[in-house]
Amino acid sequence: MRQQSLADGSFEKYRKKTRKEVLLEEMDQIIAWQELTEIIKPFYPEPKGAGRRPKGIERMQRIHFLQH
C-alpha cells in the first residue's frame, strides 16, 4: 500500500490547473469532435485482414490538433 501525500486528498481542489489541462479544456469547448468525426469517418481506413489496427478517429484528430 502506498503512503498518501497531501496532494492525494483534500488539497486537490486548491491545485492550480496546468497549461496542458487548460489547453485541453479549451479545445473541448471550441471543437465539435463528434461532428468532425462524422465528416472524416468515410475517409478513415477500415481494418482489413491481419496487421495493426488503426487508432480511433477521435484520438487521431486530437493528436493532429495538438501538433499544430
C-alpha positions as CSV (number, residue, x, y, z in Angstrom):
1,M,0.0,0.0,0.0
2,R,1.3,3.4,-0.9
3,Q,1.6,6.2,1.6
4,Q,-0.8,9.1,0.9
5,S,0.5,12.6,0.4
6,L,-1.2,15.9,0.8
7,A,-1.7,16.1,-3.0
8,D,-3.8,12.9,-2.9
9,G,-6.5,14.1,-0.7
10,S,-8.5,17.2,0.1
11,F,-5.9,19.6,-1.3
12,E,-6.7,18.7,-4.9
13,K,-9.4,21.4,-5.1
14,Y,-6.7,24.1,-4.4
15,R,-4.3,22.9,-7.0
16,K,-3.7,25.2,-9.9
17,K,-4.5,23.8,-13.4
18,T,-1.6,23.1,-15.6
19,R,-1.2,24.7,-19.0
20,K,-1.9,21.4,-20.7
21,E,-5.1,20.9,-18.7
22,V,-6.3,24.4,-19.6
23,L,-5.5,23.9,-23.3
24,L,-7.3,20.5,-23.5
25,E,-10.4,22.0,-21.8
26,E,-10.4,24.9,-24.2
27,M,-10.1,22.5,-27.2
28,D,-13.1,20.5,-25.9
29,Q,-15.2,23.7,-25.6
30,I,-14.2,25.1,-29.1
31,I,-14.1,22.0,-31.3
32,A,-17.2,19.8,-32.0
33,W,-15.4,16.5,-32.0
34,Q,-18.5,14.3,-32.8
35,E,-19.4,16.3,-35.9
36,L,-15.8,16.4,-37.1
37,T,-15.6,12.6,-36.6
38,E,-18.7,12.0,-38.7
39,I,-17.2,14.1,-41.6
40,I,-13.9,12.2,-41.5
41,K,-15.3,8.7,-40.9
42,P,-15.9,7.8,-44.6
43,F,-12.3,8.6,-45.5
44,Y,-10.7,6.9,-42.5
45,P,-9.2,3.4,-43.2
46,E,-11.2,0.3,-42.2
47,P,-9.2,-2.6,-40.7
48,K,-8.9,-5.4,-43.2
49,G,-7.1,-8.7,-42.6
50,A,-4.2,-9.2,-40.2
51,G,-2.0,-6.4,-39.0
52,R,-2.0,-3.5,-36.7
53,R,-5.4,-1.8,-36.3
54,P,-5.7,1.9,-36.9
55,K,-6.2,4.1,-33.9
56,G,-9.5,5.7,-33.2
57,I,-10.6,8.7,-35.3
58,E,-11.2,11.0,-32.3
59,R,-7.8,10.2,-30.8
60,M,-6.0,10.9,-34.1
61,Q,-7.9,14.2,-34.5
62,R,-6.8,15.3,-31.1
63,I,-3.2,14.4,-31.8
64,H,-3.3,16.2,-35.1
65,F,-4.7,19.4,-33.5
66,L,-2.2,19.3,-30.7
67,Q,0.7,19.0,-33.2
68,H,-0.5,22.2,-35.0
